[in-house]
Amino acid sequence: MTTKTLKLALAVSVALNLFAVAGGVTYVVGRDKIERRIEEQRRGGREGPLAEVLAGLDPAVRQRVRVSLRETALSARPDFEAARAARREAIAVAGQPTLDAPRVQALLEQSRAAEMRGRQRLETGAVALLATLTPEERKAMTPLLQRKGAARRNAARHDGPATQRPETKGPGGAGQDRPGR
């Protein structure tokens, strides 16, 4: 074999080895991700804002609260599914060559009404749950009534509203709350 052939064979061998190593690394990383996803699905509770709110409760009360909230959420699920379906249909109708504005408007109104029914179920269930708790537990659970996740997390951490509304300088230099926030 000539030197040129040996160099070519070495280059091909190095390229194949790099390809094999990259494939092996991809396999190992992918397997780890899949295992993490499976573990997350098997885990009973979810992490996040609700877990932060529930963290301070007694384990027995925490389990009862989780069961109650799950039942309430499942009862509201059809309303939220109907809201999403109506909104998807409104988007599809709006995308047609000829706009049927009254139909789109009616579908959007259906969507809003269904979402409000679902929200009402969730809030009614949360209030009924709060009625079964002690004053201390109720105080810890009040962030459930807030609509936004960030506000719920801040309330659970007892940061208060000051962290939610930064002040801006007004025309006179005085601090004022920003409108629309």
Contacts in CASP RR format, 6 or more apart in sequence:
PFRMAT RR
TARGET T0000
AUTHOR 0000-0000-0000
METHOD contacts of the structure
MODEL  1
MTTKTLKLALAVSVALNLFAVAGGVTYVVGRDKIERRIEEQRRGGREGPL
AEVLAGLDPAVRQRVRVSLRETALSARPDFEAARAARREAIAVAGQPTLD
APRVQALLEQSRAAEMRGRQRLETGAVALLATLTPEERKAMTPLLQRKGA
ARRNAARHDGPATQRPETKGPGGAGQDRPGR
1 9 0 8 1.000
45 51 0 8 1.000
45 66 0 8 1.000
48 153 0 8 1.000
49 143 0 8 1.000
49 149 0 8 1.000
49 152 0 8 1.000
49 153 0 8 1.000
49 156 0 8 1.000
50 69 0 8 1.000
50 144 0 8 1.000
52 153 0 8 1.000
52 156 0 8 1.000
52 157 0 8 1.000
53 140 0 8 1.000
53 141 0 8 1.000
53 143 0 8 1.000
53 144 0 8 1.000
53 152 0 8 1.000
53 156 0 8 1.000
54 62 0 8 1.000
54 65 0 8 1.000
54 66 0 8 1.000
55 156 0 8 1.000
56 62 0 8 1.000
56 140 0 8 1.000
57 65 0 8 1.000
57 137 0 8 1.000
57 140 0 8 1.000
57 141 0 8 1.000
58 137 0 8 1.000
61 133 0 8 1.000
61 137 0 8 1.000
65 129 0 8 1.000
65 133 0 8 1.000
65 141 0 8 1.000
68 125 0 8 1.000
68 128 0 8 1.000
68 129 0 8 1.000
68 132 0 8 1.000
69 126 0 8 1.000
69 129 0 8 1.000
69 144 0 8 1.000
72 121 0 8 1.000
72 122 0 8 1.000
72 124 0 8 1.000
72 125 0 8 1.000
72 126 0 8 1.000
72 129 0 8 1.000
73 122 0 8 1.000
75 121 0 8 1.000
76 117 0 8 1.000
76 118 0 8 1.000
76 119 0 8 1.000
76 121 0 8 1.000
76 122 0 8 1.000
79 114 0 8 1.000
79 115 0 8 1.000
79 117 0 8 1.000
79 118 0 8 1.000
79 121 0 8 1.000
80 114 0 8 1.000
80 115 0 8 1.000
80 118 0 8 1.000
82 110 0 8 1.000
82 111 0 8 1.000
82 114 0 8 1.000
83 110 0 8 1.000
83 111 0 8 1.000
83 112 0 8 1.000
83 114 0 8 1.000
83 115 0 8 1.000
83 118 0 8 1.000
84 111 0 8 1.000
86 107 0 8 1.000
86 108 0 8 1.000
86 110 0 8 1.000
86 111 0 8 1.000
86 114 0 8 1.000
87 107 0 8 1.000
87 108 0 8 1.000
87 111 0 8 1.000
89 107 0 8 1.000
90 104 0 8 1.000
90 107 0 8 1.000
90 108 0 8 1.000
90 111 0 8 1.000
93 100 0 8 1.000
93 103 0 8 1.000
93 104 0 8 1.000
93 107 0 8 1.000
94 104 0 8 1.000
123 145 0 8 1.000
126 141 0 8 1.000
126 144 0 8 1.000
126 145 0 8 1.000
127 145 0 8 1.000
129 141 0 8 1.000
130 138 0 8 1.000
130 141 0 8 1.000
130 142 0 8 1.000
130 144 0 8 1.000
133 141 0 8 1.000
140 156 0 8 1.000
142 155 0 8 1.000
143 151 0 8 1.000
143 152 0 8 1.000
143 153 0 8 1.000
143 155 0 8 1.000
143 156 0 8 1.000
144 152 0 8 1.000
146 152 0 8 1.000
146 155 0 8 1.000
150 164 0 8 1.000
151 164 0 8 1.000
154 160 0 8 1.000
154 163 0 8 1.000
154 164 0 8 1.000
164 181 0 8 1.000
165 177 0 8 1.000
165 178 0 8 1.000
165 181 0 8 1.000
166 178 0 8 1.000
167 175 0 8 1.000
167 176 0 8 1.000
167 177 0 8 1.000
167 178 0 8 1.000
168 175 0 8 1.000
168 176 0 8 1.000
168 178 0 8 1.000
169 175 0 8 1.000
169 176 0 8 1.000
170 176 0 8 1.000
END
